[in-house]
Amino acid sequence: MTSESLMLKDQKLSMSIKRYPNLSSTQILSVCLLAEVSKAKGSWWYPYLKQLPRQYETLSSFSNFETQALQ
């Protein structure tokens, strides 16, 4: 899956992204993923996307207390 391939298949998505030329490649990919998630079972990527975690935690999001608890 690439943002380019998804935008080739979805004209509405492509036009929406072109309205914001300053988006980074990460932001564009995020928008493309969200667009695919919104299609639910209508997305070819649905079986893969439904396996992704709904939330996750990384060290950068830990509070000071949680970081200190690791030490």
Backbone bond lengths (Angstrom), bond angles and torsions (degrees), N, CA, C in turn:
res aa  C-N    CA-C-N  psi(-1)  N-CA   C-N-CA  omega(-1)  CA-C   N-CA-C  phi
1 M - - - 1.444 - - 1.522 108.07 -
2 T 1.295 115.08 126.27 1.459 119.79 172.41 1.520 107.72 -128.77
3 S 1.308 116.06 155.38 1.459 118.83 178.58 1.526 109.92 -63.14
4 E 1.335 116.79 -34.59 1.460 120.39 -179.74 1.528 111.08 -63.52
5 S 1.326 116.52 -45.13 1.471 119.10 -178.87 1.527 111.09 -66.54
6 L 1.317 117.26 -36.85 1.463 119.94 179.03 1.522 111.24 -68.46
7 M 1.331 116.45 -38.75 1.461 119.28 -179.64 1.525 111.59 -70.31
8 L 1.338 117.86 -30.65 1.463 120.41 176.39 1.522 111.08 -64.51
9 K 1.319 116.63 -33.04 1.463 121.53 -178.03 1.525 112.86 -86.42
10 D 1.317 117.67 -16.98 1.468 121.22 -173.84 1.528 109.50 -129.81
11 Q 1.325 115.58 95.91 1.467 121.30 -176.74 1.532 112.00 -61.36
12 K 1.327 117.18 -39.64 1.471 120.83 -179.58 1.530 110.30 -62.59
13 L 1.317 116.45 -43.89 1.462 121.15 177.88 1.522 110.41 -62.59
14 S 1.319 116.03 -45.41 1.459 121.20 -179.33 1.527 111.44 -59.80
15 M 1.324 116.31 -45.99 1.465 120.10 -179.85 1.522 111.15 -65.05
16 S 1.319 116.75 -37.91 1.468 120.55 179.44 1.523 111.24 -63.79
17 I 1.318 116.44 -43.79 1.466 120.42 -178.89 1.526 111.02 -68.86
18 K 1.311 117.33 -35.99 1.472 120.42 179.74 1.525 112.00 -65.29
19 R 1.321 117.29 -20.13 1.468 120.90 177.55 1.528 111.78 -70.76
20 Y 1.333 116.53 -15.52 1.463 121.61 -177.86 1.529 109.45 -124.82
21 P 1.322 117.79 77.87 1.467 121.10 -174.28 1.530 114.57 -67.75
22 N 1.309 118.07 -13.64 1.468 120.10 -178.14 1.526 113.39 -91.03
23 L 1.321 117.94 4.70 1.463 119.77 178.34 1.526 110.12 -67.41
24 S 1.316 115.60 140.21 1.467 120.03 175.93 1.530 108.83 -76.57
25 S 1.314 116.46 166.83 1.466 119.88 178.67 1.531 110.93 -63.06
26 T 1.318 117.10 -33.46 1.465 120.64 177.54 1.525 110.69 -67.06
27 Q 1.315 116.90 -41.36 1.459 120.69 178.36 1.528 110.99 -65.40
28 I 1.318 116.71 -40.27 1.463 120.60 178.77 1.523 110.32 -63.55
29 L 1.316 116.62 -45.30 1.465 119.69 178.44 1.526 110.74 -62.22
30 S 1.323 117.05 -39.36 1.471 120.74 178.26 1.525 111.12 -61.87
31 V 1.315 116.80 -43.66 1.466 120.88 178.34 1.529 110.14 -63.00
32 C 1.324 116.42 -42.49 1.467 120.60 178.87 1.526 111.24 -63.10
33 L 1.313 116.96 -41.85 1.468 120.31 177.77 1.528 111.10 -63.60
34 L 1.323 116.36 -43.57 1.465 119.85 178.78 1.525 111.03 -62.93
35 A 1.325 116.71 -37.91 1.466 120.35 177.83 1.526 110.40 -63.40
36 E 1.323 116.92 -41.28 1.464 120.67 178.61 1.526 111.07 -67.90
37 V 1.315 117.41 -40.83 1.468 120.98 177.94 1.530 109.95 -61.20
38 S 1.327 116.70 -38.76 1.468 119.84 -178.48 1.527 112.35 -66.68
39 K 1.330 117.60 -20.87 1.472 121.41 178.32 1.529 111.89 -78.77
40 A 1.332 116.05 -13.17 1.481 122.41 -179.23 1.528 110.30 49.37
41 K 1.327 117.28 -127.08 1.468 120.74 -175.46 1.526 112.79 -67.15
42 G 1.324 116.95 -12.59 1.462 120.72 177.32 1.516 112.96 -76.84
43 S 1.311 116.79 -9.75 1.463 121.50 179.46 1.520 110.51 -90.72
44 W 1.317 115.94 135.44 1.460 120.82 174.93 1.523 109.82 -60.29
45 W 1.329 117.33 -28.63 1.460 123.29 -177.53 1.522 112.87 -85.46
46 Y 1.319 119.37 0.29 1.466 122.58 -175.49 1.530 114.00 -51.52
47 P 1.331 119.82 -48.42 1.475 118.71 -178.96 1.532 112.91 -57.97
48 Y 1.313 116.39 -36.45 1.464 120.30 177.98 1.525 110.68 -74.40
49 L 1.310 116.84 -47.90 1.464 121.14 -175.05 1.524 112.49 -63.09
50 K 1.330 117.74 -33.77 1.466 118.79 -179.32 1.528 111.88 -70.88
51 Q 1.326 117.56 -15.31 1.463 121.50 178.02 1.535 112.70 -84.76
52 L 1.312 116.80 -15.37 1.465 120.10 -178.94 1.526 110.12 -70.28
53 P 1.331 117.14 145.61 1.472 118.95 178.69 1.526 111.00 -66.20
54 R 1.311 115.72 144.66 1.464 119.97 177.61 1.526 111.23 -74.52
55 Q 1.313 116.16 -26.85 1.464 120.92 176.15 1.514 108.65 -152.33
56 Y 1.278 115.78 159.10 1.453 121.26 177.41 1.514 108.07 -153.59
57 E 1.302 114.74 162.78 1.457 119.79 179.23 1.517 108.92 -120.95
58 T 1.310 114.79 136.75 1.457 120.55 174.74 1.518 108.05 -122.04
59 L 1.288 116.02 160.90 1.460 120.84 -178.35 1.524 111.71 -56.13
60 S 1.317 117.28 -34.68 1.463 119.79 -178.80 1.524 112.90 -66.51
61 S 1.325 118.08 -18.37 1.464 120.22 179.30 1.527 112.96 -98.51
62 F 1.332 117.44 0.08 1.461 121.03 -179.93 1.526 110.82 -71.30
63 S 1.326 115.73 147.17 1.463 120.98 173.65 1.530 108.47 -77.04
64 N 1.326 116.75 170.41 1.467 120.42 177.54 1.522 110.75 -59.21
65 F 1.327 116.54 -41.46 1.459 120.65 179.38 1.527 111.04 -59.70
66 E 1.322 116.91 -46.39 1.466 120.72 -179.02 1.530 111.42 -65.46
67 T 1.323 116.64 -38.72 1.464 120.49 178.50 1.522 110.55 -65.02
68 Q 1.331 116.88 -43.32 1.465 120.58 179.58 1.523 111.09 -67.18
69 A 1.317 117.71 -32.58 1.462 120.96 179.65 1.525 111.65 -65.81
70 L 1.310 117.32 -23.94 1.464 121.23 178.93 1.526 112.38 -75.93
71 Q 1.324 116.99 -18.73 1.465 119.75 -174.28 1.501 113.24 -89.37
